[in-house]
Amino acid sequence: MFLPRSSIGRYPRDLLRYKAAKGMPFAPWLAAVAVTSVAFIFGLAATLSWQQCLGIVLAAGALAGGAVFTVLEMHGLGKDRE
């Protein structure tokens, strides 16, 4: 690599320090896990086959994870302007 000597090793450490200081909200991801768990329990209670149960769990997890990611990204966009 042809990077200036002063930038080698600094960027990743600074980036990690920034990410650690910013913090990651845990509650929204906990809600996504709860939705996935409820979908799993629904699949078991409805006596679905394991393939159908897995499909429901993956679909619920993808939808909940996508919704949480979207809300967190939109919230982050609002913070950048402040």
N, C-alpha and C positions, 0 to 999 in steps of 0.2 A: 504494500500500500504506500501511496505517496502522500501521507498526511503530515502536516507540520508537527514537529516534536512536541510542542506545547499542548496539542489537542489529543495526543495519544493517552488513553486511560482516563481522561477527565470526563468526557461526555457521558458514558454510562453511569459513572458514580454520581454525577450531578443529577442526572435524570432520575436515578433511584431515590436520591435524597428528596427531590421535588415530589415524587410520587408518594413517598412515605409521609411527608409533611402534609400533603393534600388529604390523605386518608381516603378510604374506600368505604362507602356506606354498606353495612352488612344486612340491614333489615329488608331492603327490596329483594335481595337474592334469597333471603330466608323465605320470603313470601313465594318466590318462584319454586323453591324446593317443596313448600307446603302444597302448592297447586299440583305438582308432579306426584306427591304422595297421595293426595286425594284422588287423582286420576288412577293411580295404582290400586287403591282400595276399591274404587268404583269398578275397575276391571275384574277384581277378584269377586266382588259381591254380585256382579252380573254374570258370573260363571262363564266368562269368555275364555277362548283358548289362549295359550300363552303368546301366540303370534298377534292376536287381536289386542290383548292386554298390553303387549310391548308397543304396538302401534299407537294406542291411546296415550300411553305414558310418554312416548317420544314426542307425539304431537302436542300434548299439553305442556311438556317441558320446553319445547321450541317456541310455542306461543308465549308462554309466561316469561321465558328468558329474553325473547325479542322485545316484549313490552317493557320489561325492566331496563334493558339496555337502551331502548329508545328514550324512555323517561329520564334516565341518568344522563344521557348525551344531551338531551334538550336542556336539562337543568345546568349542565356544564357550559353550554353555549351562553346561557344567561349570566353565569358568573364571570365569563371572560370580559363582558362589557362593563362590569362594575369597576 
